[in-house]
Amino acid sequence: MQMDCKRKGDILIVSMNGELDHHHAEKIRDSLDKQLEDNSIRYLILDLKNLHFMDSSGIGVFIGRYKTITKRGGRVCITNINPQLDRILEVSGLRRILKEYDTVKHAVDSIRGVSK
């Protein structure tokens, strides 16, 4: 499991590659929490293009970071959902709480209030 974080002002963009399962969840959670210690981050975009699998541990990682960001008045977005994760996101209920976009650019534009 690999994770790449990029910062754009108050937005943290996280690209995940591999499988977010019980073997990797703690490391990813700790790494994200370290990034989110900066209280100026109000928006989190999770780019799921190369995330091929997620189990309940991964769902927990997403929910925990959702709670952190929403306490700040921010929003968590998911982008580039691939077919492998589509069902997991639906069954877990994450689709109901996370704003979904086709691309990272669309998510950033929405956060910034840029119209198409």
N, CA and C atoms as a LAMMPS dump frame, in Angstrom:
ITEM: TIMESTEP
0
ITEM: NUMBER OF ATOMS
348
ITEM: BOX BOUNDS ff ff ff
-5.0000000000000000e+02 5.0000000000000000e+02
-5.0000000000000000e+02 5.0000000000000000e+02
-5.0000000000000000e+02 5.0000000000000000e+02
ITEM: ATOMS id mol type element x y z
1 1 1 N 0.846 -1.177 0
2 1 2 C 0 0 0
3 1 3 C 0.885 1.231 0
4 2 1 N 0.638 2.121 -0.946
5 2 2 C 1.362 3.38 -1.006
6 2 3 C 0.37 4.531 -0.928
7 3 1 N 0.836 5.634 -0.371
8 3 2 C 0 6.817 -0.237
9 3 3 C 0.851 8.03 -0.564
10 4 1 N 0.276 8.935 -1.356
11 4 2 C 0.952 10.171 -1.72
12 4 3 C 0.065 11.334 -1.313
13 5 1 N 0.616 12.284 -0.56
14 5 2 C -0.145 13.442 -0.09
15 5 3 C 0.386 14.706 -0.736
16 6 1 N -0.554 15.529 -1.213
17 6 2 C -0.217 16.83 -1.774
18 6 3 C -1.106 17.869 -1.125
19 7 1 N -0.542 19.028 -0.893
20 7 2 C -1.268 20.107 -0.223
21 7 3 C -1.555 21.228 -1.203
22 8 1 N -2.79 21.709 -1.208
23 8 2 C -3.184 22.888 -1.98
24 8 3 C -3.935 23.801 -1.025
25 9 1 N -3.208 24.686 -0.366
26 9 2 C -3.838 25.574 0.601
27 9 3 C -4.439 24.78 1.743
28 10 1 N -5.76 24.903 1.922
29 10 2 C -6.433 24.18 3.006
30 10 3 C -6.973 22.813 2.575
31 11 1 N -6.494 22.337 1.416
32 11 2 C -6.922 21.029 0.881
33 11 3 C -5.751 20.056 0.949
34 12 1 N -6.012 18.858 1.482
35 12 2 C -5.041 17.766 1.438
36 12 3 C -5.566 16.736 0.452
37 13 1 N -4.782 16.45 -0.573
38 13 2 C -5.145 15.467 -1.595
39 13 3 C -4.316 14.21 -1.347
40 14 1 N -5.007 13.104 -1.144
41 14 2 C -4.347 11.842 -0.819
42 14 3 C -4.656 10.816 -1.906
43 15 1 N -3.609 10.373 -2.585
44 15 2 C -3.745 9.319 -3.604
45 15 3 C -3.295 8.007 -2.975
46 16 1 N -4.134 7.001 -3.125
47 16 2 C -3.826 5.698 -2.539
48 16 3 C -3.613 4.68 -3.65
49 17 1 N -2.658 3.792 -3.416
50 17 2 C -2.315 2.791 -4.412
51 17 3 C -2.139 1.445 -3.72
52 18 1 N -2.948 0.474 -4.099
53 18 2 C -2.825 -0.859 -3.527
54 18 3 C -4.077 -1.291 -2.807
55 19 1 N -3.897 -1.886 -1.632
56 19 2 C -5.001 -2.426 -0.844
57 19 3 C -4.987 -1.813 0.554
58 20 1 N -6.106 -1.232 0.942
59 20 2 C -6.245 -0.653 2.282
60 20 3 C -6.976 -1.678 3.152
61 21 1 N -6.19 -2.554 3.752
62 21 2 C -6.753 -3.634 4.569
63 21 3 C -6.116 -3.611 5.952
64 22 1 N -6.429 -4.617 6.754
65 22 2 C -5.944 -4.636 8.137
66 22 3 C -4.418 -4.669 8.235
67 23 1 N -3.745 -5.081 7.176
68 23 2 C -2.281 -5.089 7.178
69 23 3 C -1.698 -3.685 7.069
70 24 1 N -2.435 -2.76 6.444
71 24 2 C -1.916 -1.43 6.156
72 24 3 C -2.678 -0.293 6.832
73 25 1 N -3.834 -0.572 7.375
74 25 2 C -4.711 0.486 7.885
75 25 3 C -4.056 1.321 8.99
76 26 1 N -3.382 0.701 9.92
77 26 2 C -2.787 1.454 11.034
78 26 3 C -1.721 2.433 10.531
79 27 1 N -0.879 1.988 9.625
80 27 2 C 0.16 2.847 9.074
81 27 3 C -0.459 4.031 8.316
82 28 1 N -1.468 3.765 7.514
83 28 2 C -2.136 4.822 6.744
84 28 3 C -2.853 5.781 7.686
85 29 1 N -3.546 5.249 8.68
86 29 2 C -4.251 6.083 9.66
87 29 3 C -3.275 7.002 10.38
88 30 1 N -2.158 6.448 10.835
89 30 2 C -1.158 7.255 11.548
90 30 3 C -0.564 8.331 10.647
91 31 1 N -0.29 7.978 9.417
92 31 2 C 0.276 8.936 8.471
93 31 3 C -0.709 10.072 8.166
94 32 1 N -1.967 9.723 7.962
95 32 2 C -2.994 10.745 7.706
96 32 3 C -3.19 11.631 8.935
97 33 1 N -3.236 11.025 10.098
98 33 2 C -3.418 11.809 11.324
99 33 3 C -2.27 12.788 11.532
100 34 1 N -1.061 12.38 11.176
101 34 2 C 0.082 13.281 11.291
102 34 3 C -0.104 14.483 10.365
103 35 1 N -0.561 14.232 9.146
104 35 2 C -0.832 15.322 8.198
105 35 3 C -1.939 16.24 8.727
106 36 1 N -2.952 15.632 9.319
107 36 2 C -4.123 16.396 9.765
108 36 3 C -3.913 17.088 11.106
109 37 1 N -2.736 16.936 11.699
110 37 2 C -2.411 17.715 12.897
111 37 3 C -2.421 19.205 12.58
112 38 1 N -2.205 19.527 11.313
113 38 2 C -2.273 20.918 10.853
114 38 3 C -3.753 21.288 10.741
115 39 1 N -4.235 22.058 11.701
116 39 2 C -5.663 22.402 11.759
117 39 3 C -6.13 23.312 10.629
118 40 1 N -5.193 23.817 9.827
119 40 2 C -5.611 24.648 8.698
120 40 3 C -6.137 23.807 7.539
121 41 1 N -5.936 22.496 7.586
122 41 2 C -6.497 21.615 6.55
123 41 3 C -7.975 21.42 6.848
124 42 1 N -8.815 21.919 5.952
125 42 2 C -10.264 21.826 6.134
126 42 3 C -10.918 20.867 5.152
127 43 1 N -10.186 20.492 4.114
128 43 2 C -10.749 19.625 3.08
129 43 3 C -9.791 18.477 2.818
130 44 1 N -10.374 17.303 2.661
131 44 2 C -9.599 16.102 2.372
132 44 3 C -10.191 15.458 1.126
133 45 1 N -9.346 15.29 0.118
134 45 2 C -9.759 14.606 -1.112
135 45 3 C -9.02 13.279 -1.151
136 46 1 N -9.777 12.203 -1.203
137 46 2 C -9.211 10.859 -1.288
138 46 3 C -9.337 10.382 -2.733
139 47 1 N -8.211 10.278 -3.423
140 47 2 C -8.185 9.825 -4.81
141 47 3 C -8.041 8.306 -4.802
142 48 1 N -9.081 7.625 -5.241
143 48 2 C -9.147 6.166 -5.122
144 48 3 C -8.849 5.441 -6.427
145 49 1 N -8.315 6.16 -7.396
146 49 2 C -8.077 5.6 -8.727
147 49 3 C -7.3 4.286 -8.683
148 50 1 N -6.272 4.228 -7.852
149 50 2 C -5.412 3.038 -7.797
150 50 3 C -5.568 2.229 -6.518
151 51 1 N -6.652 2.483 -5.792
152 51 2 C -6.963 1.661 -4.62
153 51 3 C -7.839 0.508 -5.104
154 52 1 N -7.329 -0.711 -4.984
155 52 2 C -7.997 -1.854 -5.584
156 52 3 C -8.846 -2.669 -4.616
157 53 1 N -8.631 -2.467 -3.324
158 53 2 C -9.388 -3.229 -2.329
159 53 3 C -9.381 -2.461 -1.019
160 54 1 N -10.481 -2.597 -0.287
161 54 2 C -10.572 -2.004 1.042
162 54 3 C -11.463 -2.904 1.888
163 55 1 N -11.017 -3.198 3.102
164 55 2 C -11.838 -3.979 4.019
165 55 3 C -12.375 -3.067 5.12
166 56 1 N -12.921 -3.643 6.168
167 56 2 C -13.523 -2.834 7.231
168 56 3 C -12.498 -1.939 7.929
169 57 1 N -11.247 -2.358 7.974
170 57 2 C -10.202 -1.506 8.55
171 57 3 C -10.03 -0.231 7.731
172 58 1 N -10.083 -0.362 6.42
173 58 2 C -9.988 0.791 5.533
174 58 3 C -11.189 1.706 5.673
175 59 1 N -12.348 1.112 5.819
176 59 2 C -13.568 1.9 6.039
177 59 3 C -13.415 2.716 7.317
178 60 1 N -12.853 2.101 8.34
179 60 2 C -12.613 2.807 9.598
180 60 3 C -11.656 3.974 9.437
181 61 1 N -10.641 3.817 8.599
182 61 2 C -9.701 4.909 8.327
183 61 3 C -10.461 6.088 7.72
184 62 1 N -11.313 5.807 6.746
185 62 2 C -12.078 6.877 6.084
186 62 3 C -13.018 7.568 7.068
187 63 1 N -13.724 6.787 7.878
188 63 2 C -14.695 7.364 8.812
189 63 3 C -13.994 8.221 9.869
190 64 1 N -12.875 7.767 10.381
191 64 2 C -12.144 8.539 11.388
192 64 3 C -11.671 9.884 10.863
193 65 1 N -11.157 9.911 9.636
194 65 2 C -10.695 11.163 9.053
195 65 3 C -11.879 12.06 8.692
196 66 1 N -13.008 11.45 8.333
197 66 2 C -14.239 12.211 8.085
198 66 3 C -14.644 12.968 9.348
199 67 1 N -14.59 12.298 10.478
200 67 2 C -14.947 12.949 11.747
201 67 3 C -14.006 14.1 12.066
202 68 1 N -12.722 13.901 11.844
203 68 2 C -11.734 14.958 12.102
204 68 3 C -12.02 16.193 11.243
205 69 1 N -12.231 15.983 9.97
206 69 2 C -12.429 17.098 9.034
207 69 3 C -13.768 17.797 9.269
208 70 1 N -14.827 17.041 9.511
209 70 2 C -16.134 17.689 9.693
210 70 3 C -16.194 18.484 10.993
211 71 1 N -15.422 18.088 12.002
212 71 2 C -15.352 18.885 13.236
213 71 3 C -14.768 20.269 12.966
214 72 1 N -13.986 20.382 11.911
215 72 2 C -13.387 21.659 11.521
216 72 3 C -14.289 22.459 10.588
217 73 1 N -15.45 21.893 10.293
218 73 2 C -16.344 22.56 9.352
219 73 3 C -15.982 22.296 7.909
220 74 1 N -15.172 21.291 7.681
221 74 2 C -14.718 20.976 6.332
222 74 3 C -15.503 19.847 5.696
223 75 1 N -14.914 19.3 4.644
224 75 2 C -15.599 18.267 3.855
225 75 3 C -14.572 17.254 3.355
226 76 1 N -15.002 15.995 3.278
227 76 2 C -14.174 14.928 2.72
228 76 3 C -14.799 14.497 1.405
229 77 1 N -13.958 14.399 0.378
230 77 2 C -14.413 14.016 -0.957
231 77 3 C -13.677 12.755 -1.401
232 78 1 N -14.342 11.968 -2.222
233 78 2 C -13.713 10.81 -2.844
234 78 3 C -13.779 10.999 -4.356
235 79 1 N -12.708 10.59 -5.035
236 79 2 C -12.643 10.755 -6.487
237 79 3 C -12.14 9.484 -7.144
238 80 1 N -12.405 9.419 -8.451
239 80 2 C -11.878 8.32 -9.283
240 80 3 C -12.212 6.95 -8.723
241 81 1 N -13.474 6.74 -8.39
242 81 2 C -13.886 5.452 -7.828
243 81 3 C -13.864 4.394 -8.923
244 82 1 N -13.117 3.341 -8.671
245 82 2 C -13.041 2.265 -9.652
246 82 3 C -14.084 1.19 -9.339
247 83 1 N -14.37 0.327 -10.298
248 83 2 C -15.406 -0.692 -10.097
249 83 3 C -15.169 -1.607 -8.891
250 84 1 N -13.904 -1.86 -8.556
251 84 2 C -13.601 -2.744 -7.434
252 84 3 C -14.099 -2.174 -6.111
253 85 1 N -14.091 -0.849 -5.98
254 85 2 C -14.506 -0.225 -4.726
255 85 3 C -15.959 0.214 -4.716
256 86 1 N -16.564 0.253 -5.862
257 86 2 C -17.919 0.77 -5.987
258 86 3 C -18.883 0.113 -4.996
259 87 1 N -18.914 -1.173 -4.965
260 87 2 C -19.829 -1.911 -4.086
261 87 3 C -19.469 -1.723 -2.605
262 88 1 N -18.184 -1.719 -2.287
263 88 2 C -17.74 -1.543 -0.897
264 88 3 C -18.213 -0.193 -0.354
265 89 1 N -18.065 0.849 -1.163
266 89 2 C -18.48 2.186 -0.742
267 89 3 C -19.994 2.272 -0.558
268 90 1 N -20.717 1.584 -1.421
269 90 2 C -22.18 1.603 -1.331
270 90 3 C -22.664 0.855 -0.088
271 91 1 N -22.196 -0.356 0.099
272 91 2 C -22.643 -1.194 1.215
273 91 3 C -22.223 -0.605 2.562
274 92 1 N -21.049 0.001 2.616
275 92 2 C -20.542 0.555 3.871
276 92 3 C -21.25 1.842 4.286
277 93 1 N -21.929 2.475 3.357
278 93 2 C -22.594 3.74 3.643
279 93 3 C -21.701 4.951 3.453
280 94 1 N -20.458 4.74 3.051
281 94 2 C -19.545 5.868 2.854
282 94 3 C -20.035 6.82 1.764
283 95 1 N -20.714 6.289 0.778
284 95 2 C -21.23 7.149 -0.295
285 95 3 C -22.218 8.178 0.229
286 96 1 N -22.896 7.869 1.322
287 96 2 C -23.891 8.805 1.866
288 96 3 C -23.25 9.96 2.619
289 97 1 N -22.023 9.768 3.112
290 97 2 C -21.403 10.836 3.906
291 97 3 C -20.243 11.53 3.194
292 98 1 N -19.665 10.898 2.182
293 98 2 C -18.538 11.487 1.469
294 98 3 C -19.006 12.017 0.122
295 99 1 N -18.626 13.233 -0.213
296 99 2 C -18.99 13.831 -1.488
297 99 3 C -18.153 13.183 -2.581
298 100 1 N -18.807 12.784 -3.659
299 100 2 C -18.147 12.028 -4.719
300 100 3 C -17.962 12.887 -5.979
301 101 1 N -16.772 12.803 -6.562
302 101 2 C -16.447 13.513 -7.801
303 101 3 C -15.728 12.564 -8.749
304 102 1 N -15.833 12.859 -10.042
305 102 2 C -15.151 12.034 -11.043
306 102 3 C -13.639 12.164 -10.955
307 103 1 N -13.166 13.384 -10.742
308 103 2 C -11.723 13.637 -10.741
309 103 3 C -11.334 14.529 -9.563
310 104 1 N -10.051 14.558 -9.271
311 104 2 C -9.532 15.445 -8.23
312 104 3 C -9.782 16.895 -8.627
313 105 1 N -9.581 17.218 -9.89
314 105 2 C -9.803 18.589 -10.353
315 105 3 C -11.237 19.035 -10.093
316 106 1 N -12.208 18.171 -10.388
317 106 2 C -13.614 18.515 -10.121
318 106 3 C -13.844 18.766 -8.633
319 107 1 N -13.232 17.968 -7.786
320 107 2 C -13.381 18.151 -6.332
321 107 3 C -12.775 19.478 -5.89
322 108 1 N -11.569 19.78 -6.363
323 108 2 C -10.907 21.035 -6.008
324 108 3 C -11.739 22.221 -6.492
325 109 1 N -12.211 22.143 -7.749
326 109 2 C -13.035 23.226 -8.298
327 109 3 C -14.298 23.434 -7.498
328 110 1 N -14.93 22.375 -7.054
329 110 2 C -16.137 22.491 -6.244
330 110 3 C -15.84 23.15 -4.895
331 111 1 N -14.759 22.72 -4.269
332 111 2 C -14.368 23.316 -2.982
333 111 3 C -14.083 24.804 -3.15
334 112 1 N -13.435 25.154 -4.229
335 112 2 C -13.067 26.541 -4.476
336 112 3 C -14.213 27.375 -5.063
337 113 1 N -15.334 26.716 -5.376
338 113 2 C -16.483 27.448 -5.914
339 113 3 C -16.344 27.818 -7.374
340 114 1 N -15.488 27.071 -8.083
341 114 2 C -15.292 27.317 -9.505
342 114 3 C -16.389 26.589 -10.277
343 115 1 N -17.127 27.327 -11.1
344 115 2 C -18.182 26.688 -11.894
345 115 3 C -17.601 26.199 -13.208
346 116 1 N -18.257 25.211 -13.767
347 116 2 C -17.783 24.615 -15.027
348 116 3 C -18.111 25.503 -16.203
